[in-house]
C-alpha cells in the first residue's frame, strides 16, 4: 500500500479542491447593486500549508501547495420587486500534495478543472430592486437575505484515480445573511448556512457519503468610498464526517479561519481585490494560509 492510497481512504479528499466546503470567507456576499449590473471576475488563489490526518496513520509531514484560477460572472436582478443576483464560478486547480509514508517521501500532482458552482441570492427585507437613480440615494440599515449555491459534478474525475479534482457528487448550500449598517462607513455581516451532499457511488468501487457541514461567517466591513473598502473576516464550521460503505471515517471537520480583505478601484469600471486568511484551529484536514488576488470588470445598470 502506498501513501496515495492511504491518504485517499483515510484522509480528506478535499485537499486538492480548494475552497474546502465550510472554509469559505466571503465578505459582502449580499451587497446590493442596481438592477442590470454585470461583473466579470478573474481571480488567482494560493492556498498552502499542512494537512492534519489521523495521528494513528503512518503518514507524516503532509503538505499541500495549490494554484487556483477562477473565472466568474455576476448579474443583479429584479426578483418580484426585491434586489437579487445570480452568479457562477468555473475553477481550475494545479496542486501538489507531499508527505512521508513509513519514512519514504511521496509526491502527488493534479491539474485540471474542478466542479463549477452556481448561486442565486435574493434580499428578503431591507433592499428592494432599484435602478441607478434610486440606488444612488440608498442607505443600508438592516438587510435580511437568502441564497442557494449549487456545485455541479462536472470537474475532472476518474474512478480509477485515488485523488481527483472533481467530487463526482452534487453539493448544495443554503444560507441566510444578515447585515446592518452601524454607521455610514461600517457594516456588520452575519451569515449562517449548511452544505448538503449527495453520495459518490464511484469512490474506488464503493459508495462514499458525507454528513452536512454547518458554516457561520462574520464580517466587519468599512467603506471609505464606493468600491474602496476593507473587511475583517472570521468563520467557524462543523460537520462533514464521511462514510465509505458502512465504515465511518475519523474525519470530522471542525475549525475556524480569520482574515482580511481589501478592494480598490483601478478605473471607473475595474476593481482589484486582495485577500489573506489563515486557519485559527482545525481538528482535521487543511490548515492553509490563503492569498487571493481578484480582478473585476463592471458594466451595465446605469453605472
PyMOL commands that set and color helices and strands:
alter all, ss='L'
color gray80, all
select helices_A, chain A and resi 3-10+132-135
alter helices_A, ss='H'
color red, helices_A
select strands_A, chain A and resi 38-52+59-79+82-101+104-113+117-125+142-151+171-181+186-197+200-203+206-210+213-225+228-239+242-244+247-248+253-267+270-282+285-299
alter strands_A, ss='S'
color yellow, strands_A
deselect
rebuild
show_as cartoon
